[in-house]
């Protein structure tokens, strides 16, 4: 295995930001403003520790201790009529808080209410499986382990669900490169042809923005169109005139409504204004 380089800065902030866009904020309301949520909070407080609670976008959010996750979901199911676990996953806060925020999205069909149960665990900390309370947790917890590396205790089949069993690292962590790492570049070459073929085949191109203009099965270059799958190389490219409008122009009620553009009179900007 080649030397593994640090990936602390692989997901940099986008270079483009709309200067007129303002991120909206959602007000957080006191749970006492909703009669049903207020009763749910009082019932839970007598049995589990609730560190914080608020209503956001019409949904109750509570923060609990991670060791109380099974107990809390059991109470919600058996005593408070939250009969469905809709989703669960993790949020990567390793860089800022050294761990993950785990959330469980609950739904009460009878009360027509939603509740989001949250807790925080450290990066290497484990958390108990809720599969015994809601069977849907089976695949969701496996995905949380596969994508984030969160280890779940007492899960019936704790193994990867999307990535191969021998995949290195966890792709949804913020320290994981968006286009994969050195291991990902060689994975298929190593498994299909063997490591001895690396020099002959080369690493996999994982940049989805990379375009080969001579690959006519996937890319057609404006002004050099050729039939699908045609073999071309540098030097034997055909050239076709550029057309800015459909043949015959754009018409409305038999009259042309858009003037044809002349390639020779058009100007291509060197950079965006």
N, C-alpha and C positions, 0 to 999 in steps of 0.2 A: 504494500500500500504506500502510495506517495505521501509526502508531507502534507498535512491538512492545514490550510491557512486560516487565520482568524476571519470570522464573518460578522464582526460587531457592527459594521456600517454598510451592510449589503442592501438594505431597503431604505435608501435615502428619500428625503422629501421630494415630491414631484417638482420639477423645475418650472412648471406652469401653474399659475393660480389666477383665477378670475378675480381681478381687483374690485369688482362690484359685488361679489358674492359675500353675504354675511351669514355665518353659520347660525341657524335658528336654535334658540334655547327653549327647553320645555319646562314650564313651572312645576315645582314639586309641592304638592298639597299635603296637609296634615290628614292622616287616616281618619281622624274624628269627623272629617267633613262628609264621610260616607258611612251610613249606619251599618251596613253589612260588613264592610272592612273593619270598622271599629270593633264590632263584636268578635270578628276573627282574630284580631290582634290580642284582645283581652283573653280569649280562650287559649291562644298559643303562649302568651307570656307566663301563664301559670305552670307551664310544663317544660318550656325551653327558653334559653336566653336569646332575646332579640336585641341586637346592638343598635339597629336603626330601622326605621320604617317610614315610608312616604308613598303618596299616590302620584304616579307620573304617567301622563297620557291616558288617564282613566284606569290604570292598572296598579295594584298594590305591590310594592317592592319591599322585601324584608331581608335583613342581614343576620345570619346565625353563625354559630360556631361550626366548623367543618365536621366535628365529631357528632354533631346532632342532625346530620342530613337525613339519615334513615328514619330517625324518630320523628322529625318534623314532617316528612312526606307521609309517614304512616298516620300521623294525627290529621293531616290535611285530607287524606283519603277516607279514614274511618269516622272522623268526628265532624269535619267541616265541609264535607260534600265536594271536595275537589277531586273528582273521580278520574281525571285524565292528566297524565304527564305528557305534554305536547313536545317538549324538546329539552335537551340538556347539552351543555358544552362548556368550554373554557375560554377565557380571554387572557392573552399573554401580557402580563405586566412585569416581566422579569427585569427589564432594564430600569424601570422606575420604582418597583415595589418588591423585587426579588421573588416573584411568584405568580400564581394564576388566580383569577377570579372564576369560580365555578357557579353556574346558574342552572336552575331548574324552572321550566315554564309550566305552570299548573293551570288547569281549566276546570271550572265547576259548571256542569251542564244544567244543573237545576237552578243555580243562583245567577247564571249568566255572568260570572265574574272570572277574572284572571288574576293570578298571583305569581310573582317571580321571586323565587327563593335564592338568595346569594350567600356565598361564603368565600373565604380567601384561604389559600394554602401556599406554603413556600414551594420553591421550585422542585425540590426532591421529596416533598411530603406526599404521603399516600392518602387516599380517601376511600371510604367504604362504598361498595356497590349498592345501588338502590334497585337492582334487578329483582330482589325478593319482594319489593313493594309494587313496582311497575315493570312488567316484562319488556316494554318498549325500550328500557334502558340497555338492553343487551347490545344492540348494534351501536347506539349512541355513545356508550361508554367505551366500546372498542375503537370507535372513530376518535374519541377524545384522546385515548392513549396513542393511537397511530399518528394523529396529526400534531399533537402537542407534547406527547411523552408523559402525560399524567397517568400515574399507576393506580389502578383500581383494585382494592382488596376484595376477595371472595366473589369475584366474577366467575361465572361458569366456564368461560372460554376466552380468557384474556390474551388475545393475539391480534396482530394487525388485521385490518379489514379492507383497506384500499391499496396500501403499498405492499410490495413483496416482503416476506418474513425477514429477509436478510438486508433490507434497505437501511442505509445509514441515516440516522437523525430523524427529525420529525418536521415535515414540510410546512406546517402553518405557524411554526414559531417565527417570531420576527427576526431572529438571527439567521434564518435559513434563506439562502439566495433565491430570488424570484425565479430564476432560470435553472435552479439546481446547482450542485457543487461539483468538485472534481470526481467524486464517487459516482454521481448521477451521469456524468458525461461518458463514463466507461462502462456503465452497468450492462447495457444490452450487448455491447461488443464482447465483453468478458463472458457473458452467459451464453451467447449464441455461437460465437466463433472461438472463444478462448483468449486469454491474455496475450498469447503469442501472436495474435493478429492485430494488436494495437498499432504497430508501426505501419502496417499495410492499410488499415481502414481509417485510423485516426479517431479522435473523440467525436461524440455526437454533437451536432449543432443544436443547442437548446434555446437559442435566442429566437423567439417567435417573430421578431422584427427583421430577421435576416432574410434577404431575398436574392436568389440566383437568377439573373436575367436570362440565362440560357436554359433554365428549366421550363420548357414550354408546356409541361403537363400541369404546372401550378401557377405560372406567372406569364402574363402577356404585357409586353412593354409598349406603351403608347408610341405610335409612329413606326413600330417594327413588328406589327402583328403577323403571325404565321399560323398555319393550321395546327390544331391541338396535337401535341406529341411530336412535332417536327424536330429532328436533330439539327441543332445549329451550333456553331462555334464562332469565336471572334474572327471577323474577316469575311464571313459569308452571310451576314445578316441582310435581310431584305428591308427596304424602307418604304413605308406607305405614307401618303399625305395625311396630315392631321385634319380632322373634321370636328368642328365645334358644335355643329347642329346636325340633325338628321337630314338625310337626302331629301331635297325638296323644301326644306325649311319647316318652321313651325307655323301652322295656319289656323285661323279661326274664321268660320263661315266662308272658307275659300280664299281668305286674304292672309298674306304673310304678316305676322305680328311681331316677329323678332328678326332683326337684321343679321345677315350672315356675318360672322367674324372672319377677318382675314388674318391668317397666321403671321404674315409678314408685318402686319400693322399692330399686332399684339405685343405686349411687353411682359416679361416674366420678372417679377421682383427678386432682387438678390436676397432680401431678408424681409421678414414681416414688419409692417409698420407699427 
